[in-house]
Amino acid sequence: MNVSPQSSQQDPQSKPKSTLAKWLPLIIILGAMALVYFMGWHKYLTFELIGRNYDVIRSYISSNLMLSILAYMGLYIIVVALSLPGALALTLAGGLLFGWQIGAPITIIAATIGATVIFLVAKTSLGDTLAAKAGPAINALREGFQKDAMSYLLFLRLVPAFPFFVVNLAPALLGVNLRTYVTATFLGIIPGSTAFSFAASQLGSVVERTNTEHAACVAQKGAENCPYTIDTSTLVSKEIILAFAAIGVVALIPVIVKRIRGGNS
């Protein structure tokens, strides 16, 4: 059988193109992360910055609600997709600035979109490579995720002991399908996002009082002698963490029941 010169010339080119398409999403994400850290933009993702500019931001939101919501969601998606620190600060800011009725839903949607972006990037660029090199332990974990992915993912989302970016990446590397990932992510972050948004929505008077006291201190003693602090540590109490952990255990009940039945069969 004769092979045309045209077809023989296309083969060497198809592999580089395929390789580039595979790694390009990861390259873009890593490049964007490097740019953010190099420019120091991640340092602005603090609740303190929101508090200092509370009145200005609230005034803008009241005049440009939809644009403000889109800007907030866009920033949240970027923070999650690039695995930047500051997601909790943004969640609190959403509740403080928009109220929990708006802040919680837009945070949940934005966090789910951002997590899905990094999931797809990891699955495209790293999934096949790591799967080929995975040892028995990873393969066993992969099998468990594939059998009970929804329960496992709900547990990981509900228990705040696991870093958010780790939970975003692990399912992509363990063969979880997109629909299960998106569903479990969306449902799993509802309790935490709602709780923190609600708690932050009650901080308006605290922020206003802090700003008034800080301005008076600066006028009297100077800015260098008046540190600006808003204590949000009480919003992430041990009781809240334990409550989320308890909900996470409930999510694992189907897995436990299935294994018990499997052992008794």
C-alpha positions in Angstrom: 0.0 0.0 0.0 1.3 3.4 -0.9 1.5 6.2 1.6 1.2 9.7 0.2 3.9 12.2 1.1 1.3 14.6 2.4 0.0 12.1 5.1 3.5 11.2 6.1 4.4 14.8 6.6 1.5 15.5 8.9 2.3 12.8 11.5 5.4 14.6 12.9 3.4 17.8 13.3 0.3 16.4 14.9 2.2 15.2 18.0 3.7 18.6 18.9 0.3 20.3 18.4 -1.4 17.7 20.5 1.2 18.1 23.2 0.8 21.9 23.2 -3.0 21.7 23.4 -2.6 19.4 26.4 -0.2 21.5 28.4 -1.3 25.0 27.3 -4.1 25.4 29.9 -1.7 24.5 32.7 0.9 26.9 31.3 -1.6 29.7 31.3 -2.7 29.0 34.8 0.9 28.9 36.1 1.8 32.0 34.2 -1.1 33.9 35.6 -0.3 32.7 39.2 3.3 33.8 38.7 2.2 37.2 37.5 -0.1 37.8 40.4 2.5 36.9 43.0 5.3 38.8 41.2 3.1 42.0 41.1 2.0 41.4 44.7 -1.7 41.6 43.8 -2.5 38.7 46.1 -1.7 41.0 49.1 -4.8 43.0 48.4 -7.1 40.0 49.0 -7.8 40.9 52.7 -10.8 41.7 54.7 -9.0 44.7 56.1 -8.8 46.4 52.7 -12.6 45.9 52.3 -13.1 47.4 55.8 -11.0 50.4 55.1 -13.0 51.2 52.0 -16.3 50.0 53.3 -18.3 53.2 52.7 -16.9 53.9 49.3 -17.5 50.3 48.1 -21.1 50.2 49.5 -21.9 53.5 47.8 -20.7 52.1 44.5 -22.6 48.9 44.9 -25.8 50.8 45.7 -25.5 52.6 42.3 -24.1 49.7 40.3 -25.5 46.5 41.8 -25.3 44.2 38.8 -21.9 45.4 37.7 -20.6 45.0 41.3 -22.0 41.4 41.4 -20.3 40.5 38.2 -17.0 42.0 39.3 -17.2 40.2 42.6 -17.9 36.9 40.9 -15.2 37.4 38.3 -12.6 38.1 41.0 -13.8 35.1 43.1 -13.5 32.8 40.0 -9.9 34.1 39.3 -8.9 33.6 43.0 -10.2 30.0 43.1 -9.0 29.1 39.6 -5.4 30.3 40.4 -5.5 28.8 43.9 -4.7 32.2 45.5 -5.1 32.9 49.2 -8.1 35.1 50.0 -11.2 33.0 49.2 -12.4 33.2 52.8 -11.8 36.9 52.9 -13.8 37.3 49.7 -16.6 35.1 51.1 -16.8 37.4 54.1 -16.7 40.5 51.9 -19.6 39.2 49.8 -21.7 38.8 52.9 -20.7 42.1 54.3 -21.2 44.1 51.1 -24.2 42.4 49.5 -25.9 40.8 52.5 -26.0 37.1 52.9 -29.1 36.7 50.7 -27.1 37.8 47.7 -23.6 37.2 48.9 -24.1 33.5 49.6 -25.6 32.5 46.2 -23.1 34.4 44.1 -20.2 33.1 46.2 -21.4 29.5 45.8 -21.8 29.9 42.0 -18.4 31.7 41.6 -16.6 29.2 43.7 -18.1 26.3 41.8 -17.0 27.9 38.5 -13.5 28.6 39.7 -13.1 25.1 41.1 -14.4 23.6 37.8 -11.8 25.6 35.8 -8.9 24.3 37.8 -10.4 20.8 37.7 -10.6 20.8 33.9 -7.1 22.2 33.6 -5.7 19.5 35.9 -7.6 16.8 34.2 -6.5 17.9 30.7 -2.8 18.6 31.5 -2.0 16.2 34.4 -4.6 13.5 34.5 -3.3 11.1 31.9 0.4 11.7 32.9 -0.2 10.9 36.6 -2.5 8.1 35.8 0.3 6.4 33.8 2.8 6.8 36.7 0.4 6.1 39.6 1.3 3.4 42.0 -1.0 0.8 43.7 -2.0 3.2 46.5 -3.1 6.0 44.2 -4.9 3.5 42.0 -6.8 2.1 45.0 -7.8 5.7 46.0 -8.9 6.3 42.4 -11.1 3.2 42.5 -12.7 4.4 45.7 -13.4 7.8 44.2 -14.9 6.4 41.1 -17.2 4.1 43.1 -18.4 6.7 45.7 -17.2 10.0 44.2 -20.3 12.0 45.3 -20.0 11.0 49.0 -16.2 11.4 49.1 -16.3 14.8 47.5 -19.2 16.0 49.7 -17.1 15.0 52.7 -14.0 16.8 51.5 -16.0 19.9 50.7 -17.9 20.0 54.0 -14.9 19.5 56.3 -12.8 22.7 56.3 -9.7 20.7 57.4 -8.8 20.2 53.8 -7.4 23.1 51.7 -9.8 24.2 49.0 -7.2 24.0 46.2 -6.3 20.4 47.2 -9.9 19.3 47.0 -10.1 21.0 43.6 -7.1 19.1 42.2 -7.4 15.6 43.7 -10.6 14.5 42.0 -9.2 15.5 38.6 -6.2 13.3 39.2 -8.4 10.4 40.5 -10.7 9.9 37.6 -13.8 11.7 38.9 -16.2 12.8 36.1 -17.1 16.4 35.5 -20.8 16.1 36.4 -20.2 14.5 39.7 -17.5 17.0 40.5 -19.6 20.0 39.8 -22.6 18.7 41.6 -20.6 17.7 44.7 -18.7 20.9 44.7 -21.9 23.0 44.4 -23.7 21.2 47.2 -20.7 20.8 49.4 -19.9 24.5 49.7 -23.4 25.6 50.4 -23.3 25.2 54.2 -19.9 26.9 54.7 -20.5 29.8 52.2 -23.9 30.5 53.6 -22.7 30.4 57.2 -19.8 32.7 56.7 -21.8 35.1 54.5 -24.5 35.3 57.1 -22.0 35.9 59.9 -20.2 38.6 57.8 -23.5 40.3 57.0 -23.8 41.2 60.7 -20.4 43.0 60.8 -21.5 46.2 59.1 -21.8 48.1 62.4 -18.5 46.7 63.6 -16.7 47.9 60.5 -18.3 51.3 60.7 -17.4 51.6 64.4 -13.8 50.5 63.7 -13.4 53.0 60.9 -14.7 55.8 63.1 -12.4 54.9 66.0 -9.4 54.4 63.7 -10.0 57.8 62.0 -10.2 59.5 65.4 -7.0 57.7 66.5 -5.1 58.8 63.4 -6.2 62.4 63.9 -4.9 62.3 67.4 -1.8 60.1 67.3 -0.9 59.7 63.6 -1.4 56.7 61.3 1.8 55.0 62.4 0.5 54.7 66.0 -3.0 53.4 65.0 -3.1 49.9 63.7 -6.3 49.0 61.8 -7.7 45.6 62.8 -11.1 43.9 62.3 -11.2 40.7 64.3 -12.9 38.0 62.2 -11.5 35.1 64.1 -14.8 34.6 66.0 -16.5 33.8 62.6 -14.4 30.7 62.2 -14.9 29.2 65.6 -14.2 25.6 66.7 -18.0 25.0 67.0 -18.5 25.9 63.3 -15.7 23.6 62.2 -17.1 20.7 64.3 -20.5 21.3 62.9 -19.1 21.1 59.3 -17.2 18.0 60.2 -20.4 16.3 61.6 -22.2 17.1 58.3 -19.2 15.6 56.4 -19.5 12.4 58.4 -23.1 12.2 57.4 -22.1 12.5 53.8 -19.9 9.4 54.2 -22.7 7.2 55.6 -23.7 5.8 52.2 -20.0 4.7 51.7 -19.9 3.1 55.1 -23.2 1.3 54.6 -22.2 0.1 51.2 -18.9 -1.3 52.5 -20.6 -3.0 55.4 -23.1 -4.7 53.1 -20.3 -5.7 50.8 -18.4 -7.3 53.7 -21.4 -9.2 54.8 -22.4 -10.5 51.4 
